[in-house]
Amino acid sequence: MTETTPAFKPSLGLLDATMIVAGSMIGSGIFIVSADITRNVGSAGWLIAVWLLTGFMTLTAALSYGELSAMFPKAGGQYVYLKEAFNPLAGFLYGWSFFAVIQTATIAAVGVAFSKFAGYFIPALELNDNNILFQILGLNIYTAQIVSILLIVLLTWINTNGIKSGKMIQTTFTVVKLLSLFGLIIFGLLLAAKSSIWNANWQNPWEMVNRGADGTVLGGVAGSAVLGAIAASMVGSIFSSDAWNNVTFIAGEVRNPQRNIGLSLFFGTLIVTLIYVAANIMYISVLPLQDIASAPQDRVAVSASKAIFGDVGTYVIAVMIMISTFGCNNGLILAGARVYYTMAKDGLFFKKTGTLNKNDVPEFALWIQCVVASVLCLSGKYGDLLDMISFVVVLFYALTIAGIFILRKKRPDMERPYKAFGYPILPALYIIMAISFCALLIYYKPIYAGWGLGIVLVGIPIYYIAVANNNKQSL
């Protein structure tokens, strides 16, 4: 009997890939970040405009990625695209940032969100001083953080058992949360038909104002401050819309990836964009703007659900967010490990990361991702991580889409089963918008953007150490 060498199995169809895109995007953000956006821009028109702008950027990027995914239908996604368009260093800096903060911090933040909303049912999980388990290095460690780590460990273990286990969880939980969100929106809009809140919220839709924590207007926003308010608002909406590119990391496990990756990127991002905009229309249909801005702990969806269903609405949303974050983290964990696997194959990551277990998945890569995400669960600095993630993510998106222009010059004869929609106008427009967003973050939030950039730059000496080590081993 001959033993077969472990290899990625193309077992995901178009529906599975689309559910990975949509499921990885929808975590806890849509239920929360509209409060902060409303405090920054203050009006109904600008609240919807921020979500539409984010949706446009996301769709444009996804449609552009379709060309790259068709050219390089292999595991690793964005790491591979940057390496091929620029050089191995560019690919490594993305992979390093992905491991250090982009994917792992997102997994941690989503895991803690699961535990926080489970606190509605289990008071011991609420993040308050009564639930501190112990202190370490000056950090308070809460029961919720431990539960978050256990959730990440559980999902990591499930995904070590093969792609089919992860696929089943992803498809099931994504379908459930899409239907739940759709139902919440419908009920909210039905209630709004009997309410005067909508008309009140749209009296001055384009008058941008700054609101305090209690929702009251602090003052108008004008001049260059408008751009700063939009950039600050988009930190949350971009985080909520991120992770759509996760499906490109598992291209080696998708059937007919040249076709299905691009289609899943389009369908997944379109579905989520429509739901996000509709959810915010529902929020301003059932809640005054002051209540959106002052939602307790920024939980806008909880306030909206209570307006729709009464007190039981709190528990309706808690269940929805637990389902949403569980499925979201499954997709993040499943896809992320494939990037480290591909980097290891290039000699730029721990060697063991480049091996597959008997179930044809990169088990060691899954577990080291689990360790880093678990450590970040204990940090408690999720707002800071959000700003760093948004800056780094958008920076690399802009570079990757710039790679389309470079590859058309470097490899004009390479087969392109799918070409970027609206090229060169839409990809160029995305790059301009992305660079503007990053520049505004550096100006208005220099500490967090600086930390994000610092994490990227730390990867440069690490890259050259890895290259030197490889050269020694090859001698």
Helices and strands as residue ranges (DSSP letters): H 14-25, G 29-31, H 34-41, H 44-71, H 78-85, H 88-97, I 98-102, H 103-118, G 123-125, G 129-131, E 132-136, E 139-142, H 143-160, H 163-192, H 197-201, E 209-211, E 217-220, H 225-241, H 246-249, G 251-253, H 257-286, H 289-293, G 296-298, H 300-309, H 312-345, G 351-354, H 363-377, H 382-410, H 425-444, H 446-474
